[in-house]
Amino acid sequence: MFDAALRKIIDPPLDRAGRWLAARGVSANAVTLAGFAVGLLALPLLAVEAYGWALAAILLNRLSDGLDGAVARHVRLTDFGGYLDIVCDFLFYAAVPVGFALARPEANAVAAAVLVFSFVGTGASFLAYAVLAAKRGIGTELRGAKSFYYLGGLTEGAETIALFVLLCLWPSAFAPIAYVFAALCWVTTTTRIVAARQAFGDGPDKA
């Protein structure tokens, strides 16, 4: 919901950092993979309830997610780079609830499963829309230069980061927070399906 507005604030410093890294020969894919590796550390850290360290890993991952695109814009945007970025993002998003489930299985496992289920809904509705948008040559200039269409919604990247921060700060409230966010994710998924129906449902190539 807030991603497009936040880009005006975060893009300038990310762009400067991306230019600096690109000038030193750092590739966007290397930033993506390094950030992914750091982000995955959150899973075992959450499992042993080292919430402060897990939060640091999560935030470093999200920083790298902004930096890889900035580096790419100063070198070359590639389809594989966009693909690698989104695959690593979705795997990371699923890893965090799993970490909380491992930390306290009896209290968190069901809520974590529901949250991951909701992430599947937002992810599938996001990527399926992007496929059809690419087919029709539709772009998303408000969200910067992207490898594919970025469809907005109530729960986007900024809201998910806020969720993870909140969960690390108040891990005892994981279940109720997860259920609320999962419900918001299903609002996002539903609105995206409606948007897809409006954008693609009446064309000559309708299924």
N, C-alpha and C positions, 0 to 999 in steps of 0.2 A: 504493500500500500504506500509506503514512504520511499521506496527505492529511487524513483525518478527524481523526487525532490532532493534526496540526500546526495545524488550524483553531483549537484552543483557545488556541494561543500567538499566532498571527498575527492572529486576528480582532479582538481589542480595539484594538491600535494602528491597524489598517486602518480600523476603524469610526470612530475619532476623526478620522483623516485624511479619510475619506469625508464625515463630517459637516461638517468645515471647508470642503471643496471645494464641497459641495452648498449651503452657506449663502452662498457667493460666486457662485452661479449657474452653476457648471461642471456640464455634463451628463455622465452616465455614458458615452454614446456618444462624446462628445468625448475622454474619457479612453481609451476603447478604441482609437479611431482614432489618437490621438497615440502611444499605446504601440505600436501596430502599426507605425507609420511608423518609430519608433525601433528596434524590433526588426528590421525589414527592413534597417536599416543594417548589421546583423551579416553579411549575405551578402557585400556587397562588401568589408567589413573582413576577413572570413575569407579571401576570395579573394586579398587582397594580404598575407595572413598577419600582419595587425595584431591578434593574438589578445587582447591586453589590452583594446584598444578594443572589439573584438567582444564580449568578456565583459561589459563595461560596458553595451553595448547590449542584450544578452540579459537581464541582471539588471534593467535599467530596464523592459524589456518585461514581465517577470514581475511586477514591482512594480505596473505599471499594470493588469495582469490581475487583481490583487487589489483595486486601488482602484476599478475601474469598478463592480464589484458592490457595494462599500461605499457609493459615491455613489448608486447606484440604490436601495439600501435606504433611503436618507434622502430620496429624491425619489419615485420610482415604478419598480417592476420592470415591464418590458415584454417582450413576446414578441420583438419585433424586437431589443431590446437583447441578449437571450440569444442570439439567432441570430447577430447581428453578432460577439459575443464569441467564440463557438465557431468561426465561420468564420475569423476573424483568428488564433485560436490554432492551428488546424490548418495554415494557410498558413505561419505563423511556424515551427512545428515542422519542416515540410518544408524551409524555406529554410536552416536551419542546416546540415544535412548537405550540401546543394548547395554552400554556401560552402566547406566543407572539400574537396569534390570539385574545385572550381575551383582551390583553392590548390595541390593536388598530384594532378593527374588520374591519373597512372600508379599512384600508391600508394593513393589514396583513392576513386576513382570507383566501383569495384564495391562496396566496403563501404558507401559512401554510398547507392547504389541499393538495396542490401539493407535498410539502415536505414529508408529512406523506404517501401519495400515493407512493412516490419513496422509502420510508423506507420499505413499504410492499414488493416492488419488491426485494430489497436487502435481506430482511429477509427471504422471501419465497425461493429465489434461494439458500441462504445459508443453510437453514434447510433441504430443499429437497435433496440437494447434500449430506448433512451429513447423512441422512437416508440411502441412497444407498451406501455411503462410508463405513458405519458401517456394512452393509450387506456383503460387500466384504472384510472386515478386513483391510481397508486402514486407516493409522494414519497420524498425523501431528506433527512430532517430533520437527520441527523448531519453533513451537509456544508453546512449553512446553507440560507438561502433561495435557491433556484435556479429558473431558468426551465424546466428540464426535468430528468429523472431522471439522476443521476450514479452510474453503476455503477462500483464499485471494481475493483481488480485488482493484480497484482504490480507493474506499471509504470504509475504515474499521473503527475500533474503534478510532485510533489516529486522523484520518481526521474528524470524527464526533465530537470528543471533540474539535478540533480546530475550527470547525464550530460553536459550541455552545459558545465558548469563544468569537469568532469574533462577533457573534450576540449580546451578552451581552454588549460588548464594543461599538458597533455601532448599536443600536437597530433601529435607523431611516433608516438604509439600509437593514432591514430585507428582504423585498420582493426581491430585485435583488440578494442578497446573497443566499437566499433560492432557487430561480429559477436556479441559476448556480449550486448549490450543487445537486439539484434534477436531473439536466441533467447528472452530473457526476455519480450519483447513478444508472441511467439507463444504463450508459456505463458499470458499474460494473455488473448489472443484466444481460446484454446481454453477456458479456464475460463469466459469470458463466454458462449461458445456453449453450454457445458454448463449454465450458470445460466439462459440463455434457454430451453433445452429443458425444464428443470425447471419454470420459471415459466409458460411459454406453450405448451408442446408438446402438452398433453393437453386443452386447452380446446375448447369447441364450435366456435370459429372457427379451428381448426388448419388450416393450408394443406395 
